[in-house]
Amino acid sequence: MITTHVLDTSRGRPADGVPVRLDARDTAGVWREVARGVTDDDGRCRGLVPDASKLLRGVYRLTFDAGQYFDRARVPAFYPEVTVVFEIRDPAEHHHVPLLLSPYGYSTYRGS
């Protein structure tokens, strides 16, 4: 399973309505879309791939449309898009990728 949680650190609140795209890199190095979602009122995008049997070992990326989020809030921002690339070694594990977001910076880590 792959989940994410976006927190707007400039407001100290969850970032709701952030479009999220999940891609996987194939053996030729080409990115292929796997899933799309939007963060809920709690800033969470639960279960982009809820069925672990559909995940394979490999490299994935989450792309967050930060520009759309900040535009909606009428907040000027430097990063229109945030991309997080990570590797799945055990598809049976839960992979949680939180994003701490502000108009002029971001941070991420492997969550639980």
Backbone torsions as a table, in degrees:
resi	resn	phi	psi	omega
1	MET	NA	143.6	175.7
2	ILE	-122.7	126.1	176.1
3	THR	-131.9	163.2	175.6
4	THR	-145.9	161.3	-179.7
5	HIS	-144.4	123.1	-178.3
6	VAL	-110.7	124.8	177.4
7	LEU	-115.9	130.8	176.7
8	ASP	-87.6	100.9	-176.3
9	THR	-71.6	-18.7	177.9
10	SER	-74.4	-24.5	179.2
11	ARG	-108.9	-12.8	-177.5
12	GLY	67.6	34.9	-176.3
13	ARG	-143.1	162.2	173.9
14	PRO	-62.4	147.4	177.1
15	ALA	-96.2	101.0	-179.1
16	ASP	-89.3	151.9	175.4
17	GLY	76.2	19.9	178.5
18	VAL	-85.9	118.4	175.8
19	PRO	-68.0	136.9	-178.1
20	VAL	-130.2	135.4	176.4
21	ARG	-123.4	137.6	176.6
22	LEU	-112.2	126.8	177.3
23	ASP	-122.4	154.5	173.8
24	ALA	-121.0	143.8	177.8
25	ARG	-92.4	125.4	-179.4
26	ASP	-83.5	179.4	-175.5
27	THR	-65.2	-20.0	177.4
28	ALA	-89.0	-0.5	179.8
29	GLY	86.4	10.0	-179.0
30	VAL	-93.6	135.1	178.8
31	TRP	-82.1	133.4	178.7
32	ARG	-124.5	132.4	178.9
33	GLU	-67.3	134.2	178.7
34	VAL	-106.9	-42.2	-176.2
35	ALA	-160.7	163.6	174.0
36	ARG	-135.1	154.3	175.7
37	GLY	-162.3	178.8	177.9
38	VAL	-137.4	137.4	179.7
39	THR	-66.4	143.6	-178.9
40	ASP	-85.4	-170.5	-177.9
41	ASP	-60.7	-23.1	178.3
42	ASP	-95.1	8.4	179.1
43	GLY	77.0	12.5	-175.9
44	ARG	-104.0	144.4	170.3
45	CYS	-120.8	95.8	-171.8
46	ARG	-85.6	128.0	172.0
47	GLY	62.3	56.2	173.3
48	LEU	-55.9	-37.7	173.0
49	VAL	-131.2	84.1	-174.1
50	PRO	-69.0	-25.2	-178.6
51	ASP	-96.3	106.0	-177.5
52	ALA	-59.1	-23.3	-179.2
53	SER	-66.6	-17.1	179.0
54	LYS	-88.7	-8.8	178.4
55	LEU	-89.9	146.9	175.0
56	LEU	-121.7	160.9	171.3
57	ARG	-61.9	144.7	177.3
58	GLY	150.9	-170.6	-177.1
59	VAL	-102.4	132.5	-178.8
60	TYR	-126.4	162.7	172.9
61	ARG	-141.6	141.1	172.0
62	LEU	-105.7	131.4	177.3
63	THR	-118.2	123.1	-178.0
64	PHE	-106.6	128.1	178.7
65	ASP	-84.9	75.7	-178.7
66	ALA	-65.5	-33.9	-179.9
67	GLY	-59.4	-44.8	179.3
68	GLN	-63.3	-41.4	179.6
69	TYR	-61.4	-50.3	-177.8
70	PHE	-71.8	-33.3	175.9
71	ASP	-60.9	-43.5	179.5
72	ARG	-61.2	-35.0	179.9
73	ALA	-85.6	-2.1	-177.7
74	ARG	58.1	44.1	179.4
75	VAL	-118.1	121.4	176.6
76	PRO	-66.3	139.3	-177.7
77	ALA	-140.1	154.9	-177.6
78	PHE	-88.1	-34.2	-175.9
79	TYR	-105.0	104.7	178.7
80	PRO	-72.8	-20.8	-177.1
81	GLU	-148.3	141.8	176.2
82	VAL	-121.7	126.7	179.8
83	THR	-118.0	129.8	178.9
84	VAL	-120.9	118.4	179.4
85	VAL	-103.6	133.4	-178.3
86	PHE	-146.5	164.0	-177.6
87	GLU	-114.7	134.7	174.7
88	ILE	-102.8	118.7	177.3
89	ARG	-100.3	-30.4	179.1
90	ASP	-127.8	98.2	-177.5
91	PRO	-60.3	-18.9	-179.8
92	ALA	-76.5	-17.5	179.5
93	GLU	-76.9	157.0	172.4
94	HIS	-82.5	127.0	179.2
95	HIS	-112.8	108.1	-179.4
96	HIS	-110.7	123.4	-175.6
97	VAL	-122.2	90.7	178.2
98	PRO	-75.8	153.4	175.9
99	LEU	-129.1	124.6	172.3
100	LEU	-98.8	117.8	-168.4
101	LEU	-122.3	139.8	170.3
102	SER	-143.0	169.1	-177.3
103	PRO	-60.6	-24.9	-175.5
104	TYR	-126.3	20.0	177.5
105	GLY	-175.3	166.8	176.3
106	TYR	-157.3	162.1	178.5
107	SER	-148.8	152.8	178.9
108	THR	-145.7	165.6	179.0
109	TYR	-162.5	169.1	174.8
110	ARG	-84.7	116.9	179.7
111	GLY	-92.7	-172.3	179.5
112	SER	-126.7	NA	NA
